[in-house]
Amino acid sequence: MSAPAASAAAAAASASAGTPGEGSYPDLTSPTDSVIAGDFGAMSAEEQERQRDEWKAELAKTEEEIATLRQVTTVPKNICNIYLLYVCKGAQRQS
C-alpha cells in the first residue's frame, strides 16, 4: 500500500473509531476527503497552520474572481435593460 493510501486508511480507521470532540476526524464521505484528512492529520501544527493560511488565500482569490464574474455578467444585462427601455419609450412616442 502506498504512503498516501496508508495514511488515508489510518485516517478512515481513526474516524470510525473516535467520537466527536476527541480530536478525531469526522465521518468522511469521499476518498478525496479521507486522503486530505489523512495528509493534514500527519502534518505538524506549524504545517497545518501554513496550509490553512494557503487555503484561506486561495479562497479569498476565488471569491474575488466570483465577484468579478458576477459584475461582468451583470453589465450586459443592465445594458440590455437600458436599450429595451429606450426602445420602448421610442415606441410609445410614435404611438
Secondary structure, 3 states (H helix, E strand, C coil): CCHHHHHHHHHHHHHHHCCCCCCCCCCCCCHHHHHHHHHHHCCCHHHHHHHHHHHHHHHHHHHHHHHHHHHHHHHHHHHHHHHHHHHHHHHHHHC
